Amino acid sequence: MTSVVLSLSALLAVSALSAPAAAAAPSAGVPAGWEAVDAAELARIGEEADARRAPLAAEDAAAEPELLAVESVANGRFAATEVNYAAPNTGVLRARSAEFGGSWESFAFEWDETTQTYALKSLANNRYVAVEKNYTGSAQNVLRARSTSVGGWERFVLYYNESLDRYALQSTLNGLFVTMENSYTGTLQYALRARSADITGSWEEFVLHPLAA
């Protein structure tokens, strides 16, 4: 997939995604007011915002993914893929960019009709985002762009709250919501981790920005 590098002004010229129509009813355990968002709604929103689409993947020409930047509500920063981190944290996702700089903050949301879930592909390294369930300590369940294919570790449900105008991601691997670790320090400060059993506030909430030409 070809990376799309945009200036900050081009990104901010397009407002954050507008409210989608209601999709399926929230799954069990999802707080009231949060609705699942499918590919048709995400595509419609992108078209209304004049968003640029990612090139079709050769192996999946029927589904055109949406290119999005993910902004944490808790700290107002964009999620970036840390491609320069050393192993075992190469490709960790962190909400640490004060502005949109290009492919490091770009993600393709690829819809799978069978599972009704999304896979997130980082344009920084063309790897899929996985939940590192087997990590231990403060890094357990960290999100990391490191997979060349998609399985259960790389699947997410996307939710939208109309009253808040915010989004949330739930891992299908462990059923937990993605959280931005605002209180962490060091190399994992602002890391994204699938570790919350509920959507309790801004730490689990995100704004999605379509990437415009």
KADATA-V852866 format. One record per residue. SS is DSSP state (helix for helix, strand for strand, loop for the rest). Layout:
# KADATA-V852866
ss=(SS:SS)
This chain:
# KADATA-V852866
ss=(loop:loop:loop:loop:loop:loop:loop:helix:helix:helix:helix:helix:loop:loop:loop:loop:loop:loop:loop:loop:loop:loop:loop:loop:loop:loop:loop:loop:loop:loop:loop:loop:loop:strand:strand:strand:loop:loop:helix:helix:helix:helix:helix:helix:helix:helix:helix:helix:loop:loop:strand:loop:strand:loop:loop:loop:strand:loop:loop:strand:loop:loop:loop:loop:loop:strand:strand:strand:strand:strand:strand:strand:loop:loop:loop:loop:loop:strand:strand:strand:strand:strand:loop:loop:loop:loop:loop:loop:loop:loop:loop:strand:strand:strand:strand:strand:strand:loop:loop:loop:loop:loop:helix:helix:helix:loop:strand:strand:strand:strand:strand:strand:loop:loop:loop:loop:strand:strand:strand:strand:strand:strand:loop:loop:loop:loop:strand:strand:strand:strand:strand:strand:loop:loop:loop:loop:helix:helix:helix:loop:loop:strand:strand:strand:strand:strand:strand:loop:loop:loop:loop:helix:helix:helix:loop:strand:strand:strand:strand:strand:strand:loop:loop:loop:loop:strand:strand:strand:strand:strand:strand:loop:loop:loop:loop:loop:strand:strand:strand:strand:loop:loop:loop:loop:loop:helix:helix:helix:loop:loop:strand:strand:strand:strand:strand:strand:loop:loop:loop:loop:loop:helix:helix:helix:loop:strand:strand:strand:strand:strand:loop:strand:loop)
